[in-house]
């Protein structure tokens, strides 16, 4: 199992501007990555924040938590956490564009449910 170290955590409003704030907030933690890698991570993080806002039932003043984690294997893991009911990846019969892109670009991804919170995460191995 990978040992992940938190390198950045950002709280963004559960609103239409949340995704752009998340992109800007995580960018400093991605400085050592190539531009294409950074753009992939930012795109996927923004898509997950957008999904959290759209599907969780949250609204301002609620916040979506975005965490950036790194490990010794030079991989990055992004976690997007909200207070919505979440979903099981296998049960999604018609995935939206964001999850299709996530499937194509992430090394792996998943959904965790804990204490009334849902975390959708992805990893990008370099």
Legacy VTK file of the C-alpha trace (Angstrom):
# vtk DataFile Version 3.0
C-alpha trace
ASCII
DATASET POLYDATA
POINTS 126 float
0.000 0.000 0.000
1.261 3.457 -0.865
2.182 5.905 1.867
0.741 9.288 0.943
1.796 12.617 2.450
-0.561 15.594 2.387
1.101 18.544 0.667
-1.876 20.869 0.135
-5.446 21.147 1.341
-7.907 23.665 -0.012
-11.513 24.407 0.965
-13.554 25.759 -1.922
-17.118 27.052 -2.002
-19.830 24.651 -3.128
-20.699 26.961 -5.999
-19.967 27.514 -9.678
-16.596 29.139 -8.894
-15.403 26.225 -6.746
-13.664 24.396 -9.590
-11.559 27.380 -10.659
-10.610 28.139 -7.052
-9.603 24.486 -6.605
-7.370 24.607 -9.699
-5.580 27.707 -8.450
-5.343 26.329 -4.914
-3.664 23.054 -5.829
-1.338 24.488 -8.489
1.552 25.323 -6.088
1.730 21.671 -4.979
2.205 20.573 -8.595
5.164 22.802 -9.510
7.595 19.923 -10.021
5.361 18.278 -12.627
5.545 18.861 -16.354
2.994 21.261 -17.797
0.931 18.450 -19.427
0.866 16.517 -16.123
-0.199 19.628 -14.173
-2.933 20.340 -16.685
-4.285 16.782 -16.395
-4.319 16.933 -12.593
-5.992 20.351 -12.574
-8.574 19.270 -15.167
-9.514 16.125 -13.242
-9.631 17.936 -9.890
-11.883 20.628 -11.381
-14.172 17.963 -12.859
-14.523 16.257 -9.473
-15.246 19.547 -7.707
-17.862 20.355 -10.352
-19.464 16.930 -9.821
-19.424 17.403 -6.045
-21.194 20.744 -6.328
-23.651 19.505 -8.940
-24.594 16.157 -7.371
-24.046 16.425 -3.608
-26.938 18.742 -2.816
-24.495 21.215 -1.276
-24.551 24.973 -1.752
-22.859 27.982 -0.200
-21.869 28.281 2.622
-20.961 24.566 2.325
-17.443 23.791 1.152
-15.781 21.058 -0.854
-12.414 19.893 0.483
-9.606 19.228 -2.000
-6.421 17.490 -0.895
-3.166 16.916 -2.758
-1.023 13.988 -1.649
2.379 12.801 -2.853
4.418 9.648 -2.311
7.940 8.413 -2.896
6.963 6.941 -6.250
6.502 10.473 -7.623
2.788 9.916 -7.920
0.117 12.450 -7.065
-3.248 11.716 -5.484
-6.126 14.185 -5.393
-9.043 13.727 -3.007
-12.270 15.712 -3.341
-14.561 15.407 -0.330
-18.156 16.563 0.111
-21.095 15.820 2.404
-23.237 14.310 -0.340
-24.464 10.705 -0.458
-21.894 9.676 -3.056
-22.128 6.792 -5.490
-20.548 3.441 -6.244
-18.435 3.599 -9.427
-19.712 0.218 -10.603
-23.328 1.368 -10.232
-22.986 4.362 -12.523
-24.804 3.249 -15.658
-24.484 6.503 -17.577
-21.314 8.326 -16.661
-21.018 11.982 -17.396
-18.164 13.442 -19.384
-16.091 14.155 -16.239
-16.023 10.523 -15.151
-15.241 9.373 -18.687
-12.225 11.700 -18.769
-11.245 10.488 -15.302
-11.329 6.876 -16.542
-9.106 7.767 -19.502
-6.495 9.943 -17.816
-6.115 8.794 -14.205
-3.888 5.849 -13.328
-6.668 4.751 -10.982
-9.595 6.279 -9.133
-12.265 5.408 -6.626
-14.880 6.505 -4.140
-14.717 6.246 -0.340
-17.611 6.800 2.072
-16.965 7.636 5.704
-18.953 9.361 8.459
-21.463 11.066 6.167
-18.778 12.261 3.770
-17.904 11.092 0.275
-14.402 11.284 -1.150
-13.739 10.756 -4.831
-10.030 10.365 -5.479
-7.665 9.751 -8.328
-3.992 9.010 -8.756
-1.637 9.968 -11.540
1.572 7.977 -11.666
4.482 9.706 -13.351
LINES 1 127
126 0 1 2 3 4 5 6 7 8 9 10 11 12 13 14 15 16 17 18 19 20 21 22 23 24 25 26 27 28 29 30 31 32 33 34 35 36 37 38 39 40 41 42 43 44 45 46 47 48 49 50 51 52 53 54 55 56 57 58 59 60 61 62 63 64 65 66 67 68 69 70 71 72 73 74 75 76 77 78 79 80 81 82 83 84 85 86 87 88 89 90 91 92 93 94 95 96 97 98 99 100 101 102 103 104 105 106 107 108 109 110 111 112 113 114 115 116 117 118 119 120 121 122 123 124 125
